[in-house]
């Protein structure tokens, strides 16, 4: 299988010319045979090359820690869809059709990914004679009815439309429509790096500032031959785990609120603020903006400040244990969590789920373990799993990860290396490609950077973990009750803006 792939490690650059250029039939075979074995699709995207549309795939082998790249060029405006045989690529193919006007022939539900058209209208034309952006899957029957939610929601949530096909309270199918605020981030990154590049990356998904910025930095550092100092690597790891701690705590509180269990909901809301404030201690921003930059970090701390931060971590994790521990000992909570919103392990594999949602199905995949980079090459975080794929499993994995992340942060604060925190970044290698993976708090973040002969970014593809997992939420609702939707939705807590790049 690996003979026709360029095999790389995480954040290892390669020459673009070394990526095998395959015939479409061989390109398909590599993907289908790979996903039938130990590989999965981490990213699939298109780019313009020598006047033609080129498809590039990134395959991930978690057990071997390998990334496999291949490409093919289209000779017309169609290519045979892989989706009927490989459901992992269903959304990638729809996105390719939307962005480049080429049709994956045989795709079972070919419609635009986004409601908001690309910023430069008319540059790419979506293929005709397929379902339109406002067409939805329908289940027919006398007693079948539709329930439409959104796109406008109460509060500060971003727009997203959820359309349920129901028989009474039971959900036959949920279709999720996103992309109402397309920002064109990937297109804005082309031609970079530039003055605004860091700001674009940090706001790719605002609650994952550190995760996305680390993925970007690892990519450009690899292309520029930069060796990041050990102290900077440790501080980056601390920031990434604090981001995980804040969001996992907030999610556990939100899940408690959805089943009207107010003690944990109230306490976790407060404790999430404590974790965010610890990130602010690092750099002045509760979301970590301005901390991570190519070459290292822009802020350091003294030994006394590190000790004080460690004490506050100890206090926050103690409070978290008191608040979250109530969930597992309260029958009314476990009754609502268990056997609600179940995704089977087979379905998880078929659609390529990642992160917390995959680990809740028993899949021990975690970039920090399988594709370690930075500080994670030397300091390991155990992979936490559950096995039932329901709301309870997704909640429990969050709690286990919260404990392990807090332990990691405390250890790093006690043993910060005595080195600088920044190294000068170099020019990017020309005509090269690099894949950078980071385990964000939702799951695997994948950045693919392709440079041109002028050492600029010719293509920059971002795959947020939400892109893999939104369809998992749809599967979780099948044959469940529509009243379970808020709880299931919170148990995934996927990103709208990270999906809409």
C-alpha positions, 0 to 999 in steps of 0.5 A: 500500500505504501509503495505509491505514497510519499511517507512522512512523519508529522511536521516533516517537509518533503519535496512536492515533486516527490509526492507521487502523481498517480492516475485517477484509478491508482489514486482511488485504489490507494485510498480505498485499499488504505482505508480498508486496512490501517489508514484513514483520510486526514485530508483531501483537497484540490489545488490548481497546478499547471493549469489543471485541477490537482487532488491531493490526499493525506492518509494517516496511519495512527499505529505506525505514526506515518502520513502518506501523500499522493496526488492526481490531476483531473483531465476534465470537470468530473472525477469518479466519487469515492464516497460510495466506497469510502464515506470518510471523504463525503464532505471533502468531495463536496467541498472540492466541487464547491471550490473548484467546480469539478463534479465527483460523479456518483456522489450520493448527496452532492450539494454545496457545503456552505450557504454563503458563497465564496468571497469572489463570486463566480470564480468557481461555479458549483456543478449544476443538476445536483441538489441545491444549497436549500434542498434537504433530504426528505423522508416520506410518510403520512406520519413523518414530519420535519422540524427545522432549527436555526440557522439563527439561535439564541445567545451568542452561538454562530448560525447553523441549520438542523433539519430533523425528519421525525416520526413522532418524537423519534428521529429518522434522520438529521441533516446539518447545514453550516457555512452561513458566515464563510470567511475565506481563511484558506484563500487569505493565507495564500501568498503568505506568510504575511503580517496578518497570517498569525491573526487569521490562524488564531481566529480559525476557531477562536476556542482553539487558538493555541491548537491551530497556531501550533499546527501552523507554527510546526508547518512553517518551522519545518519548512524553514528549518527552525529548531524551537528551544526546549523551554518554548516547547514546554510553554507551548505544551502548557498552553495547549493543555490549558486550552483543553482544560478550559474547554473540557470543564466548560463542556462538562458544565454545559452537559450538566445544564442540559439535564438540569443538574445545576450544581456541576453546571454552576461550578464548572462555569466558574472553574472554566474561568479559572483555567482561562485566567491561567492562560491569561497569566501566560500572555495576557489573553484568556484565549492565548492570542499572541503567545505562540509564534513561529520560532517559539513563544513571545512570553516567558515566566520566572521560576516564582511565577511558574510555582504560583501558576502550579499552585493555581492549577492544583486548586483548579483541578481540586475544584473540578474533581469536586464538581464533576465527581457529582455527575458519576454519583447522581442517578438522574444524570447517568440515566440521561447520559447513558445510552443516549446519542450512541455512535457505534465503533464501526460507524466511527471508523467508516466516517473517520471520526477523531478526537474525544468523539472517537475515543469515546467509541473505544478508538485509542487515537491521539496525535500526542501519542501517535504523531508526537511533536514538540514537547510531546516527543519527551513528555507523554500523555496517556490516551483516555478511552471509553467504549460505548460511544454515548453521551456518558462516554464522551463526558467521561473521556473529557473528565479523564483527559482533564485529570491527565492534562492537569498532571501534565501542566503541573509537571511541565511547570516544575521542570521548565528547561533553562533555554531561550524561548524563541529562535529566528524563523527562516525562509520557507523551502520552495516547492515543498509540502508539509503536514502538521498534526496537533491534538486540539481539545476537540481532536485532530487538527490537520494543516497542509502547507504547499509552497511555490518556487518563490517560497510563498504559500501556494495552498494552505489546507486546514481540517478542523476536527469538526469537519470529520465529526459533524456527521457523527452528531447526525448518526448519534440522533438516529432512532433517538428522540428529538428532545435528546438533541441539545444533550447530544449536540453539547456532548460533541460541541463542534465548531461552526467557524472551524468548519467554515474556512 
